[in-house]
Amino acid sequence: MIAARQEPHHADPAPPLTDPSRPMTGAALLCLVAGAALVLQNALMGAIVARGTGLTGALLCNSLVGLSLLGLVEAWRSGPAFPLRLIERAEPWFLVPGLLGTLVVAASLYGYRQQGATVTVALVVAGQLAAGIAGDAAGLTGRRGALGVETWIGAALLVAGAVLILRGRGAA
């Protein structure tokens, strides 16, 4: 496990991540939009590959656009010296999220080209769900504790849906 720098401990306990009495409409809507954007992103990246750039070229184009946009936003927000502040705080394990993100985008793009969007999304979501349940149970995501029966039923339904999609496509 990667050891993160410890932040100063504050006397006030952190508020719960979710308030069961309040729906997460903003977060849920943003996640739904992001899911739809991933399908469009991969379709467009597939078109870039079809233009002869290759998988790596499409990934590089995707990364350069994102990096440029984020760099401009951070320069506007924090000033042009932000790269120096980032370098001062950087640790080797800071590279891991970028490597994982590249894996996600590359695997998704490859999956779209080999088996289509539906099967790829079903498999990616199944993997995210399994890792999400494990991460929540272990406290990796900031939430620790037993998962409710609704979580397990929802997970079973998502897995059943993924199996049905795979069987319908002849992959299972």
N, C-alpha and C positions, 0 to 999 in steps of 0.2 A: 504494500500500500504506500502511496506517496504521502509524505508528511508535509502538510501545508504549514506556512508560518502561522503561529498563534496570534490572533488579534487580542487586544486588551479585553479583559473580562469586565462586562458592565453589570452592575447590581440588578438592573431591571431584567426580568426574564424576557426572552424574545416572544413576540406574539405568535400565535399558532399560524402555520402556513395557510390554512384555510379555515373559514368560519362556516360550519355546517349550516347555519341559518341563512347564509347569503350565497346565492348562486355565483359561480365564477364566470359570468357571461362575457366579460372583457377578455379574460385569459382563454376561455373556450373558443370564442370567436376568432381570436388571433391564431390559435392553434389550427382551427379549421381552415383559415385562409392560408396559413403556412403549408398545410398538407396539400391544398389545391395548387399552391405555387410550386411545390416540388414536382408535381406531375407536369406542369407547364415547363419548368426549368429543364427537366430531363428530356422532354420532347424537343425543346429548342436545342439542347446540347446534342441530341441525336442528329438533328439537322446539321449542326456544325461538323460532327464527325462525318456525315454523308458528303460534306463539301471537301473531304480529303484531309482534314486536319489530324485525324486519328483521335483515339480516346484521350491520350495525354494532351494533345493540342486543345481539345474541348475543355478538359479540366483546367489547363493553364489559363485559358481565356476566362473561364468562370472565376478562378481564383484572383486573377489580376483585376478584374472589374470590382469584385468584392473588396479586395485589399485597397484599391484606389479610393473607393467610396468611403470605406471606414477611415482611411488615413486623412481624407479631406474633412470628414465630420469631426474627428478627434483634433485635428489642427485648428479648426474653427472653435471647438469647445474648450480646448486646453492650451492653445498656443503652439507655435511651431517647435518648441523644445520638448514636446511630449515623447518623441522617440528616445531621447536621452533618459528621461524619467523611467520609461519602460525598461530600458536596458539595465538601469541601476537596480531595478527590482526583480529582474528576470532570474529564473532558476531553470536548470535543464529540463525539468518535467513540464515546463510551460509549453514545450513543443508537442507533447502528447495529444492535446485536444485538436491541434491542427492536423496531425497525422490521422487521427480517428475521423475527423471531418472529411478529409480527402478519401479515406476508405469508404465512407458512407456514400459520397457523391459518385465515386468510381464504381462501386458495386451496384448502385442504383442505375447508373447509366448503362453499364454492361447488362444488367438484368432487363432493362427496358428493351434493349436491342435483341436479346436472346429469347425472352419469354413474354414481353409485353408489360404494360403498366399494371394491370390488375394483379397478376401473379407476383410481380416484384413488390408492389405495395403491400400485398398480403404477407409476404415473407418478411419484409422490413418491419412492418408493424408487429408481427409475431415476435421477432427478435427484440424490438424495443419494449414490448410488453413484458417479456420474460426478464430482461435486464432491469426494467423499471420496478417490477415487483421485488426482485432481489435487492435493488438499490434502496428502495423504500424500507424493506424489512431490515436491512443492515444499517440504516441511518445515513447512507451515503449522500442522499439528496436533501438532508436536513430534517427529514421526518423519520422517526424511529418508533417502532411499536408493532403490535399485531395488526394484520390487515383484516378488514371486515369481510363478512361472508359475501357482501355485495361485490367486493373487489374480485374475489375468487370466482363468483358466478359470471361476472363480466369478462374476466380473463378466459374462462371456459368457453363462453359464447364467441369471443374473438378467435380463439384457437379453432373452434368448430367451423367458424366462417372461413378461416384460412384453409382448412382441410377441404371444405366444400369447393372453394375456388380452385384449389389445386386439382381436385378430382374432376371438376368440370372442364379443366384445361388439359386433362390427361397427364398431369405431372405427378400424381400420387398413385 
